[in-house]
């Protein structure tokens, strides 16, 4: 990862925190509803975002996504992704949300 990519991530951290905070409230501005529905409703044909080979790919996609400075740029970036990559990103994003909710919750069911 380049130094510029790291700087972009640091510069956009507050924007990502805002997206996550809004997502925790149920507002998922970063993704189109249809894309969320497709990603969360499909098993990716046995592909897991957590397999070693996919973990690096998801990490790279997520870093590029986070590096987009505006919501409009994020949407444009998502349109450039192959469907499988977009699904991996969305699943990983919602996994981050789920883990955040678990950490914030004092009651685990």
Secondary structure as the mmCIF struct_conf table of DSSP 4:
data_model
#
loop_
_struct_conf.conf_type_id
_struct_conf.id
_struct_conf.beg_label_comp_id
_struct_conf.beg_label_asym_id
_struct_conf.beg_label_seq_id
_struct_conf.end_label_comp_id
_struct_conf.end_label_asym_id
_struct_conf.end_label_seq_id
HELX_RH_AL_P HELX_RH_AL_P1 UNK A 3 UNK A 11
TURN_TY1_P TURN_TY1_P1 UNK A 12 UNK A 12
HELX_RH_AL_P HELX_RH_AL_P2 UNK A 13 UNK A 24
TURN_TY1_P TURN_TY1_P2 UNK A 25 UNK A 26
TURN_TY1_P TURN_TY1_P3 UNK A 29 UNK A 30
BEND BEND1 UNK A 31 UNK A 31
HELX_RH_AL_P HELX_RH_AL_P3 UNK A 33 UNK A 41
HELX_RH_3T_P HELX_RH_3T_P1 UNK A 44 UNK A 46
TURN_TY1_P TURN_TY1_P4 UNK A 49 UNK A 50
BEND BEND2 UNK A 51 UNK A 51
HELX_RH_AL_P HELX_RH_AL_P4 UNK A 52 UNK A 67
BEND BEND3 UNK A 70 UNK A 70
HELX_RH_AL_P HELX_RH_AL_P5 UNK A 71 UNK A 80
BEND BEND4 UNK A 81 UNK A 81
HELX_RH_AL_P HELX_RH_AL_P6 UNK A 83 UNK A 104
BEND BEND5 UNK A 106 UNK A 106
#
